[in-house]
Amino acid sequence: MDPELQDTLKRLIGKTEVLVEKYNALKSEKEAVDKENARLKAGLASMTERLEKLQQDYDYLKLARTISTNRDEVNRNRDMLGKLVQDIDKCISQLME
């Protein structure tokens, strides 16, 4: 076989081996990044859930703070809560349609 052709084939084989090594390195790096991405997404979902719970707790505390022992305010707050319950029932019935 022609020595020049052999040299060309050796260089081609060497470059192919380098490409395969780079591919394997990138593949393992991608797998690590995918795992990290999944971990971060799970953490984000957990934090979002916690934020929603804290927001709900805050809303409850804010509502509890507005409730007073004055009879008129108690009746007004009771009416407001009744209206909120009616609005929620209305929304649920609309969703069920």
C-alpha positions as CSV (number, residue, x, y, z in Angstrom):
1,M,0.0,0.0,0.0
2,D,1.1,3.5,-0.7
3,P,2.9,5.0,2.3
4,E,1.1,8.4,1.8
5,L,-2.2,6.6,1.9
6,Q,-1.2,4.8,5.1
7,D,-0.2,8.1,6.7
8,T,-3.5,9.6,5.6
9,L,-5.5,6.7,7.1
10,K,-3.5,6.9,10.3
11,R,-4.3,10.6,10.6
12,L,-7.9,9.9,9.8
13,I,-8.1,7.1,12.4
14,G,-6.4,9.4,15.0
15,K,-8.8,12.2,14.4
16,T,-11.7,9.8,14.6
17,E,-10.5,8.6,17.9
18,V,-10.2,12.1,19.2
19,L,-13.7,12.9,18.0
20,V,-15.1,9.7,19.7
21,E,-13.3,10.7,23.0
22,K,-14.8,14.3,22.8
23,Y,-18.2,12.8,22.0
24,N,-18.0,10.5,25.0
25,A,-16.9,13.4,27.3
26,L,-19.7,15.6,26.0
27,K,-22.2,12.8,26.4
28,S,-21.2,12.3,30.1
29,E,-21.2,16.0,30.7
30,K,-24.7,16.3,29.2
31,E,-26.0,13.4,31.4
32,A,-24.6,15.3,34.5
33,V,-26.2,18.5,33.4
34,D,-29.5,16.7,32.8
35,K,-29.4,15.2,36.3
36,E,-28.6,18.7,37.8
37,N,-31.4,20.2,35.7
38,A,-33.9,17.6,37.1
39,R,-32.7,18.2,40.7
40,L,-33.1,22.0,40.2
41,K,-36.6,21.5,38.7
42,A,-37.6,19.4,41.7
43,G,-36.2,22.0,44.0
44,L,-38.1,24.8,42.2
45,A,-41.4,22.8,42.4
46,S,-40.8,22.3,46.1
47,M,-40.1,26.0,46.6
48,T,-43.1,27.0,44.5
49,E,-45.3,24.8,46.6
50,R,-43.9,26.2,49.8
51,L,-44.3,29.8,48.5
52,E,-48.0,29.1,47.8
53,K,-48.5,27.7,51.2
54,L,-46.8,30.7,52.8
55,Q,-48.9,33.0,50.7
56,Q,-52.1,31.2,51.8
57,D,-51.0,31.4,55.5
58,Y,-50.3,35.1,55.0
59,D,-53.7,35.7,53.5
60,Y,-55.3,33.9,56.4
61,L,-53.4,35.9,58.9
62,K,-54.3,39.1,57.1
63,L,-57.9,38.1,57.2
64,A,-57.7,37.1,60.9
65,R,-56.2,40.5,61.7
66,T,-59.0,42.4,60.1
67,I,-61.6,40.5,62.1
68,S,-62.6,42.6,65.1
69,T,-64.7,41.9,68.3
70,N,-67.0,44.8,67.4
71,R,-70.4,43.3,66.7
72,D,-71.0,45.4,63.6
73,E,-67.6,44.5,62.1
74,V,-68.2,40.8,62.9
75,N,-71.5,40.9,61.0
76,R,-69.9,42.8,58.1
77,N,-67.0,40.3,58.0
78,R,-69.4,37.4,58.2
79,D,-71.3,38.8,55.2
80,M,-68.0,39.3,53.4
81,L,-67.1,35.6,54.0
82,G,-70.5,34.5,53.0
83,K,-70.2,36.4,49.7
84,L,-66.7,34.8,49.2
85,V,-68.1,31.4,49.7
86,Q,-70.9,32.1,47.2
87,D,-68.3,33.3,44.7
88,I,-66.3,30.2,45.2
89,D,-69.4,28.0,44.8
90,K,-70.2,29.9,41.6
91,C,-66.7,29.4,40.2
92,I,-66.8,25.7,41.0
93,S,-70.2,25.3,39.3
94,Q,-68.8,27.1,36.3
95,L,-65.8,24.9,36.2
96,M,-68.1,21.8,36.4
97,E,-70.0,22.9,33.3
